[in-house]
Amino acid sequence: MNYKNLTDAERKYDYKTMNYKCDTDLNGWYRFHGAAGTKMVTKCPPMDHCDASIPVWLSEDHPTMAEGIVLRKVCVNKFGCCKESFTIQVKNCGSYYIYKLVYPGHCEARYCSTD
């Protein structure tokens, strides 16, 4: 599948900042790679982390290769870890995962990653 790489280290769940960015332009398949880590984080990052005031995280397990493309719930940490959520598509490609990402619904919201 064609995908784009998300490589900035500031996406990591433990990166704290007050210089916020926003994932308004994401639309398609993406892989976390390089300094960004290897996958979307599966625990709730605190607000003001991932270079965003509103962190977005995967609240369900990553799929196995045998499952193919699956729907998974992502949560938006705005006024509570999972008071808002939506679904995305995720695929296990063996040594990495890809995610079909869209605008998360809020400016200053970003998808967060981990190793």
C-alpha positions in Angstrom: 0.0 0.0 0.0 1.1 3.5 -0.5 1.7 5.4 2.7 3.5 8.5 3.9 5.9 8.5 6.8 5.4 10.6 10.0 9.0 11.0 11.4 9.1 13.9 13.8 10.3 13.1 17.3 7.8 15.6 18.7 5.0 13.1 18.0 6.2 10.9 20.9 3.7 10.6 23.8 6.2 11.8 26.3 7.3 14.9 24.4 6.0 17.9 26.4 5.6 21.3 24.8 3.6 24.5 24.7 4.4 25.1 21.0 1.4 23.3 19.5 1.0 21.8 16.0 -2.1 20.4 14.4 -2.9 17.4 12.2 -5.3 19.3 9.9 -3.8 18.1 6.7 -3.6 14.3 7.3 -5.8 12.2 4.9 -4.6 8.8 3.9 -2.3 6.0 5.0 0.6 6.8 7.4 3.4 5.0 9.1 5.2 6.2 12.3 8.9 5.9 11.5 12.3 7.1 12.5 12.4 9.6 15.3 8.6 9.4 15.7 8.9 5.8 16.9 7.2 2.8 15.4 3.5 2.9 16.2 0.6 4.9 17.6 0.6 5.0 21.4 -2.0 2.9 23.2 -2.2 4.7 26.5 -3.6 8.2 27.2 -0.9 10.9 26.9 -1.4 13.9 29.1 -2.6 17.1 27.5 0.3 19.3 26.1 2.2 16.3 24.9 3.0 15.0 21.4 3.6 18.7 20.3 -0.2 19.2 20.8 -2.5 20.6 23.4 -4.9 17.7 22.5 -3.2 14.3 22.1 -4.9 11.6 20.0 -4.2 7.9 20.9 -5.2 4.4 19.9 -7.4 3.0 22.7 -7.5 -0.6 21.4 -4.9 -3.2 20.6 -3.0 -3.2 17.4 -4.1 -5.9 15.0 -2.3 -9.1 14.0 -1.1 -9.6 10.5 -3.9 -12.3 10.0 -6.6 -9.7 10.8 -5.8 -7.6 7.8 -7.2 -4.0 7.8 -9.3 -3.5 10.9 -11.3 -0.6 12.5 -9.9 0.6 15.8 -11.1 3.3 18.2 -8.9 6.4 18.8 -9.5 8.7 21.6 -9.0 12.5 21.9 -7.7 13.7 25.2 -9.7 16.9 25.5 -11.4 17.3 28.9 -10.7 13.7 29.7 -8.8 10.8 28.2 -11.6 9.4 26.0 -14.5 11.8 26.2 -14.3 12.0 22.4 -13.5 9.2 20.0 -13.7 8.0 16.4 -12.5 5.1 14.4 -9.6 4.7 12.0 -8.4 1.8 9.9 -5.2 0.0 11.0 -3.1 -2.6 9.2 -0.2 -4.8 10.6 2.4 -5.0 7.8 4.7 -7.4 9.7 7.5 -5.2 11.0 5.4 -2.0 11.1 1.8 -0.7 11.2 0.0 1.7 8.9 -2.9 3.9 9.9 -5.5 5.6 7.7 -5.6 9.0 9.4 -7.9 11.9 9.0 -8.2 15.3 10.6 -8.9 14.5 14.3 -11.6 17.2 14.6 -9.7 19.8 16.6 -6.9 22.1 15.8 -4.0 21.6 18.1 -4.8 17.9 18.1 -2.2 15.4 16.9 -1.8 11.6 16.7 0.8 10.5 19.2 3.4 7.8 18.8 5.8 5.5 20.7 8.6 3.0 20.1 
